[in-house]
């Protein structure tokens, strides 16, 4: 993606977000909530794809960084909402989301520097443990509600804001991996030893990807908190991280369009299966298995005539 072309897509994306904000007024609350969930999961999946897909680091702690952003933004909003006029609430919400992202990025840096010297299964175990440590910290911190969580959070998340942040996430990730600097991520994913031999510092690139991914996970957490209005530590356990990993793998690791479609599909599909009640998750799991059998390389991974993968 060239810088000029990227800015054009960014503008179109923001115009789409404005259009969706207008259209959301015609949707019933349930459908609007489902589409907001889709946008939040797009942010989570695309940000994890930078770590898992483009840099090749198997992280199971993404939900932990999401929780850092969610709790930070929610607490900031609860503290400031009574101190400022109502006309400034949207601005306060956006600032809270960005600060939540920054807090998650700091958490990603703290976790990433010591753990990203590991590889493969060892890294997965460390990030899984880090995510659970973050969850337990929230669970034992009374200032943020402890095990009961935070409630009474203003419902500031809208369809327009959600997809605006989703567009920004996609733009930043694509521009980053397609830049000269970003090629280092792909080199590390392809062969870390060869990249190191060529003068590329694998740890620096892995930490950078980890911090950027954590930042956007934090923004997703902030949007989630102001959408659900109540957050509890159990909502950010390791199963949530696994859900995000499934979106990336099903969409095709390192294939941003496929990851976006998979995030929307895996959010929308369980809601449509509610008509079969108790059998909903069984059918959902079977459909995922079927998709992985039929498309193990991901939903949107195709081959050119020369056999090169394109996305």
Order of alpha helices (4+ residues) and beta strands (2+ residues): alpha-alpha-alpha-alpha-alpha-alpha-alpha-alpha-alpha-alpha-alpha-alpha-beta-beta
